[in-house]
């Protein structure tokens, strides 16, 4: 499940490190992830100027990784455009990036698009498209999308109500440790 452009493949037969293949992230993704996480450090006082500088630098590093075809970086750039982090807000570019990454198989991009269509804040609300994107990601094993699809099945949003399918998706997500799915299954069991 590793993306080849995001990781460097290292083969080794040295006994002290173990035989086999190792993968390590490429420098742009490491740098961008570190910079993006510093902003969210709960132990330091927020500094808007420093955060803006960190965001710009992280945006640049994600851009370098995205140029290499890294899907995680493409999605991160989309989020930065959506939230105006390190760059002016541009929902059209964000949508294009999410669509590109989704077409290449990114479940995170599919989930982002589904949420955008479900909320209807930057595009016209479209439950059918939201359900379709959640379904694509759910079919690929994304627990959050499985949960969200189950909720849509429960409410009949963009998809016909189907109690059996709803429970099956909650169960699939719960098996992966998705907390909200586990709680929902317990609630449904109590209601039976």
C-alpha atoms as one frame of an Amber mdcrd trajectory, in Angstrom:
protein
   0.000   0.000   0.000   3.032   2.204  -0.341   3.175   4.764  -3.079   6.336
   4.286  -5.080   6.987   7.993  -5.618   6.635   8.767  -1.926   9.061   6.140
  -0.773  12.585   5.100  -1.556  13.104   1.346  -1.836  16.152  -0.009  -0.028
  17.172  -3.644  -0.313  19.473  -5.059   2.316  21.025  -8.361   3.224  22.937
  -7.091   6.241  22.172  -9.336   9.240  22.335  -6.462  11.737  19.409  -4.666
  10.071  17.598  -7.709   8.776  17.266  -9.007   5.278  14.631  -7.829   2.878
  13.232  -4.619   1.512  12.739  -1.395   3.439  10.896   1.733   2.388  11.649
   5.215   3.636   9.751   8.408   2.733  11.275  10.821   0.236  12.679  14.084
   1.566   9.915  16.426   0.311   7.180  14.484   2.112   9.187  14.252   5.328
   9.935  17.977   5.276   6.347  18.978   4.430   4.803  16.687   7.045   7.123
  18.010   9.738   6.405  21.642   8.862   2.654  21.071   8.631   2.608  19.343
  12.020   4.588  22.067  13.796   1.671  24.423  13.208  -0.582  22.034  15.102
   1.742  21.672  18.085  -0.563  21.821  21.122   2.244  22.778  23.492   3.303
  26.062  21.931   1.570  29.406  21.701   0.137  30.042  18.251   2.113  32.624
  16.310   0.193  33.701  13.184   3.302  35.001  11.416   5.313  31.874  12.153
   2.369  29.654  11.174   2.041  31.482   7.857   5.749  30.994   7.153   5.554
  27.315   8.100   2.500  26.871   5.888   4.229  28.503   2.903   7.283  26.308
   3.344   5.193  23.146   3.828   3.145  24.115   0.752   6.371  24.366  -1.282
   7.593  20.963  -0.080   4.213  19.321  -0.766   4.419  20.880  -4.230   7.803
  19.230  -4.827   6.471  15.857  -3.717   3.298  16.341  -5.805   5.454  17.044
  -8.884   6.890  13.563  -8.351   3.344  12.178  -8.462   2.942  11.571  -4.738
  -0.817  11.217  -4.152  -0.633  12.113  -0.458   1.141  15.358  -1.375  -1.435
  16.150  -4.065  -4.236  15.738  -1.523  -2.314  17.847   1.026  -1.944  20.611
  -1.562  -5.680  20.414  -2.178  -6.330  20.840   1.542  -3.934  23.792   1.681
  -5.766  25.446  -1.247  -9.119  24.696   0.376  -8.070  26.169   3.730  -5.842
  28.953   2.387  -2.744  27.633   4.138   0.474  28.904   2.580  -1.435  30.088
  -0.461  -4.596  32.062  -1.235  -7.778  30.018  -0.925  -8.806  28.541  -4.268
 -11.531  25.916  -4.128 -11.363  25.306  -7.900  -7.718  24.250  -7.717  -8.493
  22.186  -4.602 -11.288  20.362  -6.460  -9.005  19.728  -9.444  -6.274  18.322
  -7.198  -8.755  16.107  -5.333 -10.246  14.868  -8.618  -6.797  14.117 -10.058
  -5.750  12.200  -6.937  -9.103  10.403  -6.805  -8.735   9.313 -10.433  -5.345
   7.842  -9.489  -6.870   5.870  -6.589  -6.422   8.089  -3.509  -9.099   7.184
  -0.975  -8.311  10.364   0.973  -9.095  12.431  -2.131 -12.312  10.472  -2.685
 -13.304  11.142   0.925 -12.501  14.853   0.576 -14.665  15.100  -2.551 -17.511
  13.191  -0.904 -17.431  15.548   2.076 -17.362  18.602  -0.185 -20.456  17.390
  -2.062 -22.180  16.338   1.157 -21.657  19.739   2.823 -22.415  21.802  -0.266
 -20.431  24.833   0.892 -18.150  25.306  -2.122 -20.196  23.353  -4.660 -23.888
  22.648  -4.945 -24.892  19.990  -2.400 -25.136  16.660  -4.199 -25.921  13.604
  -2.087 -25.668  11.279  -5.096 -22.070  12.339  -5.817 -21.194  12.285  -2.126
 -22.485   8.719  -1.810 -20.664   7.683  -4.998 -17.305   9.042  -3.772 -17.779
   7.524  -0.306 -18.647   4.203  -1.994 -15.476   4.262  -4.121 -13.301   4.896
  -1.060 -15.282   2.428   1.085 -14.803  -0.293  -1.518 -11.052   0.302  -1.231
 -11.235  -0.232   2.555 -11.257   3.364   3.864 -12.865   3.099   7.326 -14.042
   6.724   7.516 -15.732   6.404   4.135 -17.319   3.117   5.173 -18.761   4.851
   8.223 -19.979   7.868   6.230 -21.538   5.643   3.581 -23.342   3.694   6.326
 -24.693   6.972   7.737 -25.935   7.960   4.270 -27.562   4.530   3.880 -29.195
   4.958   7.291 -30.567   8.396   6.362 -31.325   7.604   2.731 -29.129  10.460
   1.497 -28.118  10.004  -2.133 -28.703   6.288  -1.818 -31.707   4.145  -0.969
 -32.043   3.103   2.654 -30.710  -0.373   3.154 -30.434  -1.629   6.738 -28.381
  -4.707   5.836 -25.851  -2.737   3.766 -25.714  -0.043   6.422 -24.849  -2.562
   9.141 -22.308  -4.288   6.886 -20.474  -0.992   6.274 -20.544  -0.100   9.977
 -19.115  -3.553  10.723 -16.362  -3.216   8.108 -15.295   0.130   9.585 -15.603
  -1.139  13.169 -13.322  -4.107  12.384 -10.661  -1.558  11.464 -11.049   0.126
  14.847 -13.250   3.014  13.683 -14.613   4.260  17.006 -17.783   5.959  15.722
 -18.761   2.808  13.817 -18.299   0.709  16.924 -20.488   3.085  18.939 -23.131
   3.189  16.208 -23.302  -0.603  16.088 -23.791  -0.745  19.854 -26.582   1.851
  19.593 -28.260  -0.060  16.783 -27.978  -3.291  18.762 -29.636  -1.644  21.792
 -32.471  -0.403  19.562 -33.205  -3.932  18.239
